[in-house]
Structures are given as structure tokens and as C-alpha cells.
């Protein structure tokens, strides 16, 4: 298929590469042209704007930092994706898309409300849309999809080029809701895990031993596994940037407010991540948020290499 891909950064670049390796013709666009260089070396075509990436494409993907960037890339009247995607006019509400309909798939961790508004604009122009945020790394990532079931079935083979675990969650926006829930769980749990270790540190027990106990006890979690290798080591490098995580937590808390769901732990976590951003640490790895809690507790979470001599950043925390 002829595909467009807008946003070829940390997440978008390997996804676009998977599509190229699957034999699709891919036209790429990013604000930083150097972010597309490796893809062009693999056969992708360069486009100077989202509109140019959409013109001639059957389906266009976006993988962008957040809602504002998606709105701009899709809806800009002169240079946006919808200005370049055409599909032969509008269709009545409830009609299924014709076989030759053009498609738009947003893989950003986005706001459900923004996604629904963009979906309405797409529908008015005869463009089929899916919201399909992701977790993990391609080609084995998890993809959470919202949108019409027929549209999902049509484009599932494209998603299968990128991810292994593909879920149709429900109507438009449902994919974003699922992703925000997973982000809420993971990153509020990270703050709770740090607080737990700070309790141990202030009570005087060995953090190195405690870090080996947690993965084989009730406190075990994939989120905690970031702490030994990125906080106790003092590197703060695991996972995405603080800005991305803070954005996702804030979107999740906004969603909770909008629907009247309790989010007490998340609101606390949201505040801590924002305090870390205020220190100018936004482009550092998200575990740097530990410094905020360390300052509040008056103690640092650091531990030497484990008893078998392996540094934390080089070992599997589940091995004990």
C-alpha cells in the first residue's frame, strides 16, 4: 500500500521502518528532517509537510508528542493531512466506508476528546479513522484501537506489521482511554514505589537488599523494575522522557475528572511529575522524578552493585 507517516521520532521511526520492511511504499514527514534520514536510506520518500505525506497515500499514520501536535498536523487547512487526503466526498452517518476510502491512523497517546473531534472532521470528508496508541517497541508492541469495527478489520493487517498484541477496544476514542489507563497505572505506581523505598531508606534498611526483595514479593511490578537500574544507580535513564510521561499522566487525570472517576493517587503523582518539569528536567529520563521525592525526604535512593557484583543497570531484577 501507499502509506504516509508523520512523526518519525523515538516511537514513529521504528514503526515506519516496520511498514517499509513489510513491503509498503512509505512517504515520511517530521519537523526534523534528520529524523527521517535512516528511513529514506531504506527506500522511504521524503515529504516537506503532513499534507505532502498524505497526497497520494491510501493511509496516513501519525505518531506525535501530544494532542496539540496532532491537531496541527491533521487539521491545518493548508498543510494538514486532511487537506491532502481525498476520498471522493462525504457520506451519510452510519454508512460504511467504500473499498477505496482513504484512512488515517493516529498512534499518539492522545486525548479522547481531541480524537473524537478529529474523527468527526475525517468522517465529514469521507476519511476513515482509527485511534491506535501503543505500548512497548515494534514489532512486538501492544496496540489499543478505537474506531469502527469494519475500519479496524480493514487496517488490522497494517497494524500487524508493527505490533503483536492488537486489541479493538471499542468506538472512537476507546483506544486512547485504554492507553491512558495503562499509563495511569504504571506511572502512579512508579511514584508509590519510590515512596516505599524512601520509607525503607529512612528506616535504615539496606536498599540493595530491599531492591532484591520487592521483585519476588507483593510489591513486584514492571514499573518497579526501572528503579534498581535507573534510580539506585543514579543514572535516571530508563524509559521515556519526563515530558512525555508527565503529559500522559495529566491526560489520564483530565479524563478521570471529565468522567467523574476517583484519581486520588494519580493527582498526587501528576503533581510530582509537574514539579520535576518545573526544575527543567523535561528531556531527561522520567525516573529523574525521584529527585523531587528524595528532596522531600532528605535522603537519596542509592545503592552499590548487588552482592554478586553485577551493576543494577546490567542485571535482570527478577533474578534476585
ZATOR-754082 format. One record per residue (C-alpha): z, x, y; residue number from 1; residue in one letter. Coordinates in steps of 0.05 Angstrom, whole numbers, always signed. Each point is the difference from the previous one (the first is absolute). Example, Ala and Ser with C-alpha at 12.3 -4.5 7.8 and 13.67 -1.06 7.14 Angstrom:
! ZATOR-754082
LUMVEX:w:u:v:k:r
LUMVEX:+156:+246:-90:1:a
LUMVEX:-13:+27:+69:2:s
//
This chain:
! ZATOR-754082
LUMVEX:w:u:v:k:r
LUMVEX:+0:+0:+0:1:x
LUMVEX:-8:+19:+73:2:x
LUMVEX:+71:+8:+27:3:x
LUMVEX:+32:+17:+66:4:x
LUMVEX:+68:+33:+5:5:x
LUMVEX:+38:+4:+66:6:x
LUMVEX:+62:+44:+2:7:x
LUMVEX:-4:+62:-44:8:x
LUMVEX:+68:+30:+11:9:x
LUMVEX:+54:+15:-52:10:x
LUMVEX:-10:-65:-38:11:x
LUMVEX:-71:-19:+18:12:x
LUMVEX:-33:+66:-17:13:x
LUMVEX:+16:+2:-74:14:x
LUMVEX:-17:-74:-6:15:x
LUMVEX:-68:+11:+31:16:x
LUMVEX:-10:+59:-47:17:x
LUMVEX:+14:-44:-60:18:x
LUMVEX:-54:-48:+23:19:x
LUMVEX:-49:+57:+8:20:x
LUMVEX:+16:+27:-68:21:x
LUMVEX:-12:-69:-29:22:x
LUMVEX:-72:+4:+25:23:x
LUMVEX:+4:-43:+62:24:x
LUMVEX:-36:+16:+65:25:x
LUMVEX:+56:+9:+52:26:x
LUMVEX:-5:+5:+75:27:x
LUMVEX:+64:+26:+32:28:x
LUMVEX:+32:-2:+68:29:x
LUMVEX:+64:+29:+28:30:x
LUMVEX:+25:+16:+70:31:x
LUMVEX:+3:+72:-24:32:x
LUMVEX:-68:+20:-26:33:x
LUMVEX:+32:+59:-37:34:x
LUMVEX:+37:-51:-44:35:x
LUMVEX:-67:-20:-30:36:x
LUMVEX:-29:+70:-11:37:x
LUMVEX:+17:+5:-73:38:x
LUMVEX:-28:-69:-13:39:x
LUMVEX:-65:+17:+34:40:x
LUMVEX:-4:+62:-43:41:x
LUMVEX:+4:-46:-60:42:x
LUMVEX:-57:-43:+25:43:x
LUMVEX:+31:-50:+48:44:x
LUMVEX:-36:-17:+65:45:x
LUMVEX:+35:+7:+67:46:x
LUMVEX:+4:-58:+49:47:x
LUMVEX:+21:+7:+72:48:x
LUMVEX:+37:-67:+4:49:x
LUMVEX:+29:-54:-45:50:x
LUMVEX:-60:-43:+18:51:x
LUMVEX:-48:+54:-22:52:x
LUMVEX:+38:+7:-66:53:x
LUMVEX:-8:-75:-11:54:x
LUMVEX:-74:-6:+17:55:x
LUMVEX:-39:+0:-65:56:x
LUMVEX:+64:-2:-43:57:x
LUMVEX:+14:-55:-50:58:x
LUMVEX:+75:+11:+3:59:x
LUMVEX:+43:+38:+51:60:x
LUMVEX:+69:+28:-14:61:x
LUMVEX:+53:+19:+51:62:x
LUMVEX:+61:+45:-12:63:x
LUMVEX:+33:+9:+68:64:x
LUMVEX:+69:+15:+28:65:x
LUMVEX:+20:-71:+18:66:x
LUMVEX:-16:-70:+27:67:x
LUMVEX:-23:+22:+69:68:x
LUMVEX:-50:+50:-28:69:x
LUMVEX:-28:-52:-49:70:x
LUMVEX:-9:-52:+55:71:x
LUMVEX:-37:+49:+43:72:x
LUMVEX:-44:+26:-56:73:x
LUMVEX:-19:-70:-25:74:x
LUMVEX:-1:-44:+61:75:x
LUMVEX:-27:+43:+57:76:x
LUMVEX:-58:-40:+25:77:x
LUMVEX:-47:+58:+10:78:x
LUMVEX:+21:+54:-50:79:x
LUMVEX:+41:-38:-53:80:x
LUMVEX:-14:-12:-73:81:x
LUMVEX:-15:-74:+9:82:x
LUMVEX:-51:+17:+52:83:x
LUMVEX:-37:+40:-53:84:x
LUMVEX:+11:-45:-61:85:x
LUMVEX:-48:-59:-4:86:x
LUMVEX:-8:-50:-56:87:x
LUMVEX:-46:-55:+22:88:x
LUMVEX:+44:-46:+42:89:x
LUMVEX:+64:-40:-8:90:x
LUMVEX:+22:-45:-56:91:x
LUMVEX:+43:-62:-4:92:x
LUMVEX:+74:+5:-17:93:x
LUMVEX:+10:+1:-75:94:x
LUMVEX:-70:+23:-17:95:x
LUMVEX:-6:+59:-48:96:x
LUMVEX:-36:+62:+27:97:x
LUMVEX:-73:+6:-20:98:x
LUMVEX:-19:+57:-47:99:x
LUMVEX:-27:+43:+57:100:x
LUMVEX:+61:-8:+45:101:x
LUMVEX:+26:+62:+34:102:x
LUMVEX:+72:+19:-13:103:x
LUMVEX:+58:+33:+36:104:x
LUMVEX:+60:+30:-36:105:x
LUMVEX:+61:+25:+40:106:x
LUMVEX:+43:+49:-39:107:x
LUMVEX:+48:+12:+58:108:x
LUMVEX:+74:-18:-4:109:x
LUMVEX:-10:-55:+51:110:x
LUMVEX:+34:-60:+31:111:x
LUMVEX:-14:-65:-40:112:x
LUMVEX:-10:-37:+66:113:x
LUMVEX:-52:+50:+25:114:x
LUMVEX:-36:-2:-67:115:x
LUMVEX:-5:-76:+2:116:x
LUMVEX:-27:+1:+70:117:x
LUMVEX:-53:+52:-19:118:x
LUMVEX:-16:-41:-62:119:x
LUMVEX:-14:-60:+43:120:x
LUMVEX:-48:+41:+43:121:x
LUMVEX:-34:+25:-63:122:x
LUMVEX:-7:-70:-29:123:x
LUMVEX:-31:-25:+65:124:x
LUMVEX:-54:+53:-8:125:x
LUMVEX:-11:-9:-74:126:x
LUMVEX:+35:+63:-21:127:x
LUMVEX:+46:-1:-61:128:x
LUMVEX:+66:+37:+10:129:x
LUMVEX:+56:+27:-44:130:x
LUMVEX:+65:+33:+22:131:x
LUMVEX:+14:+54:-51:132:x
LUMVEX:+56:+48:+19:133:x
LUMVEX:+15:+56:-49:134:x
LUMVEX:+57:+40:-29:135:x
LUMVEX:-6:+69:-32:136:x
LUMVEX:-61:+44:-3:137:x
LUMVEX:-71:-13:-26:138:x
LUMVEX:-27:-8:-51:139:x
LUMVEX:+66:-25:-30:140:x
LUMVEX:+27:-39:+59:141:x
LUMVEX:+27:-70:+1:142:x
LUMVEX:-40:-50:+42:143:x
LUMVEX:+30:-66:+25:144:x
LUMVEX:-55:-49:+19:145:x
LUMVEX:+1:-63:+42:146:x
LUMVEX:-60:-46:+9:147:x
LUMVEX:-45:-50:-34:148:x
LUMVEX:+1:+6:-76:149:x
LUMVEX:-76:+0:-5:150:x
LUMVEX:-6:+55:+52:151:x
LUMVEX:+53:+39:-38:152:x
LUMVEX:-39:-6:-65:153:x
LUMVEX:-64:+22:+36:154:x
LUMVEX:+30:+63:+29:155:x
LUMVEX:+49:+18:-55:156:x
LUMVEX:-48:+52:-30:157:x
LUMVEX:+0:+37:+67:158:x
LUMVEX:+76:+0:+1:159:x
LUMVEX:+1:+25:-72:160:x
LUMVEX:-35:+63:+25:161:x
LUMVEX:+62:+15:+41:162:x
LUMVEX:+60:-28:-37:163:x
LUMVEX:+27:-13:-69:164:x
LUMVEX:+50:-56:+13:165:x
LUMVEX:-36:-56:+38:166:x
LUMVEX:+35:-65:+15:167:x
LUMVEX:-27:-64:+32:168:x
LUMVEX:+62:-23:+36:169:x
LUMVEX:-26:-64:+33:170:x
LUMVEX:-35:-24:+62:171:x
LUMVEX:-17:+41:+62:172:x
LUMVEX:+60:+42:+23:173:x
LUMVEX:+35:-3:-68:174:x
LUMVEX:-19:+72:-16:175:x
LUMVEX:+32:+24:+65:176:x
LUMVEX:+63:-40:-15:177:x
LUMVEX:+6:+33:-68:178:x
LUMVEX:-10:+69:+29:179:x
LUMVEX:+51:-11:+54:180:x
LUMVEX:+51:-23:-51:181:x
LUMVEX:-10:+63:-41:182:x
LUMVEX:+6:+43:+63:183:x
LUMVEX:+63:-37:+20:184:x
LUMVEX:+31:+12:-68:185:x
LUMVEX:-18:+74:-2:186:x
LUMVEX:+16:+22:+70:187:x
LUMVEX:+64:-41:+11:188:x
LUMVEX:+23:+28:-67:189:x
LUMVEX:-14:+71:+26:190:x
LUMVEX:+49:-11:+57:191:x
LUMVEX:+52:-29:-49:192:x
LUMVEX:-9:+60:-46:193:x
LUMVEX:+11:+49:+57:194:x
LUMVEX:+63:-38:+20:195:x
LUMVEX:+25:+4:-72:196:x
LUMVEX:-9:+76:-1:197:x
LUMVEX:+35:+6:+67:198:x
LUMVEX:+59:-36:-29:199:x
LUMVEX:+1:+50:-57:200:x
LUMVEX:-8:+59:+48:201:x
LUMVEX:+57:-22:+45:202:x
LUMVEX:+44:-13:-60:203:x
LUMVEX:-11:+72:-20:204:x
LUMVEX:-40:-3:-66:205:x
LUMVEX:-57:+46:-18:206:x
LUMVEX:-66:-31:+24:207:x
LUMVEX:-39:+40:-50:208:x
LUMVEX:+38:-32:-58:209:x
LUMVEX:-3:-69:+33:210:x
LUMVEX:-75:+6:+8:211:x
LUMVEX:-6:+11:-75:212:x
LUMVEX:+46:-58:-17:213:x
LUMVEX:-35:-54:+42:214:x
LUMVEX:-68:+2:-37:215:x
LUMVEX:+35:-14:-66:216:x
LUMVEX:+48:-53:+26:217:x
LUMVEX:-1:-68:+35:218:x
LUMVEX:-24:+33:+65:219:x
LUMVEX:-66:+23:-30:220:x
LUMVEX:-64:-16:+38:221:x
LUMVEX:-67:+31:+17:222:x
LUMVEX:+23:-1:+72:223:x
LUMVEX:+62:+42:-14:224:x
LUMVEX:-44:+51:-35:225:x
LUMVEX:-26:+21:+69:226:x
LUMVEX:+69:+23:+22:227:x
LUMVEX:+14:+60:-44:228:x
LUMVEX:-68:+32:+13:229:x
LUMVEX:-7:-18:+73:230:x
LUMVEX:+69:-9:+30:231:x
LUMVEX:+48:+43:-40:232:x
LUMVEX:-52:+56:+4:233:x
LUMVEX:-6:-10:+76:234:x
LUMVEX:-76:-6:-2:235:x
LUMVEX:-7:-74:+18:236:x
LUMVEX:-72:+1:-24:237:x
LUMVEX:-5:-53:-55:238:x
LUMVEX:-42:-63:+10:239:x
LUMVEX:-35:-27:+62:240:x
LUMVEX:+16:+13:+73:241:x
LUMVEX:+60:-31:+35:242:x
LUMVEX:-47:-39:+46:243:x
LUMVEX:-34:-35:-58:244:x
LUMVEX:+65:-17:-36:245:x
LUMVEX:+32:-25:+64:246:x
LUMVEX:-61:-43:+14:247:x
LUMVEX:+3:-31:-69:248:x
LUMVEX:+75:-14:+4:249:x
LUMVEX:-8:-33:+67:250:x
LUMVEX:-57:-44:-25:251:x
LUMVEX:+43:-20:-60:252:x
LUMVEX:+59:-18:+45:253:x
LUMVEX:-47:-39:+46:254:x
LUMVEX:-25:-39:-60:255:x
LUMVEX:+72:-16:-21:256:x
LUMVEX:+16:-26:+69:257:x
LUMVEX:-64:-42:+2:258:x
LUMVEX:+16:-36:-65:259:x
LUMVEX:+76:-3:+9:260:x
LUMVEX:+18:+46:-58:261:x
LUMVEX:+62:+44:+0:262:x
LUMVEX:-14:+73:+13:263:x
LUMVEX:+68:+30:+18:264:x
LUMVEX:-10:+67:-35:265:x
LUMVEX:-71:+6:+25:266:x
LUMVEX:+19:-11:+72:267:x
LUMVEX:+51:+57:-5:268:x
LUMVEX:-53:+45:-33:269:x
LUMVEX:-51:-20:+53:270:x
LUMVEX:+49:+22:+54:271:x
LUMVEX:+12:+68:-33:272:x
LUMVEX:-75:+14:-8:273:x
LUMVEX:-12:-18:+73:274:x
LUMVEX:+56:+46:+22:275:x
LUMVEX:-34:+56:-38:276:x
LUMVEX:-66:-16:+35:277:x
LUMVEX:+36:+4:+67:278:x
LUMVEX:+16:+72:-16:279:x
LUMVEX:-74:+16:-2:280:x
LUMVEX:-3:+8:-76:281:x
LUMVEX:-54:-52:-13:282:x
LUMVEX:-51:+47:-30:283:x
LUMVEX:+50:+34:-46:284:x
LUMVEX:+13:-25:-71:285:x
LUMVEX:+40:-64:-1:286:x
LUMVEX:+61:+33:-35:287:x
LUMVEX:+15:+33:+67:288:x
LUMVEX:+36:-66:+16:289:x
LUMVEX:+58:+31:-39:290:x
LUMVEX:+16:+41:+62:291:x
LUMVEX:+21:-63:+38:292:x
LUMVEX:+50:-20:-54:293:x
LUMVEX:+24:+72:-7:294:x
LUMVEX:+15:+3:+74:295:x
LUMVEX:+39:-66:-5:296:x
LUMVEX:+40:+26:-59:297:x
LUMVEX:+10:+70:+28:298:x
LUMVEX:-24:+32:-65:299:x
LUMVEX:-66:+26:-27:300:x
LUMVEX:-28:-21:-68:301:x
LUMVEX:-19:+68:-28:302:x
LUMVEX:+9:+31:-69:303:x
LUMVEX:-23:+65:-32:304:x
LUMVEX:-47:+4:-59:305:x
LUMVEX:+22:-36:-63:306:x
LUMVEX:+41:+34:-53:307:x
LUMVEX:-62:+17:-42:308:x
LUMVEX:-28:+38:+60:309:x
LUMVEX:-57:-47:+16:310:x
LUMVEX:-5:-18:+74:311:x
LUMVEX:+5:-75:+13:312:x
LUMVEX:-70:-5:+28:313:x
LUMVEX:-30:+29:-65:314:x
LUMVEX:+37:-41:-53:315:x
LUMVEX:-4:-71:-27:316:x
LUMVEX:+66:-33:+22:317:x
LUMVEX:-1:-44:-63:318:x
LUMVEX:+10:+60:-45:319:x
LUMVEX:+72:+9:+22:320:x
//
